[in-house]
Amino acid sequence: MNKTELTDKLAKQTGMSKADSKRAIDAIFSTAPREGIIASAVSKGDRVQITGFGTFERRKRKKRNGRNPQTGETIVIAAAKYPAFVAGKSLKERIQK
């Protein structure tokens, strides 16, 4: 399902207009600075927990040694922060059906 299909389903299921549905989806999921609620919270280091659905959070990866596959040379891979999602119990159970 893409964003347009999600917008259409939200509008149909809630009775909202498609324009309102698009604005609601953008307000929650946009990755543009200061727009998306989830992305803004996670980028600040906050966790966004939606009970039953899952948790969005920021994790840290330590710097580590790697290998350039073309030359075999050892390189240092810099530390990084990355987004993570952990599915909630209800979502996991729904997927199993």
Summary of the structure (lengths in Angstrom):
residues: 97
radius of gyration: 18.6
end to end distance: 19.4
largest distance: 58.6
contacts: 211
relative contact order: 0.11
helix: 40%
strand: 28%
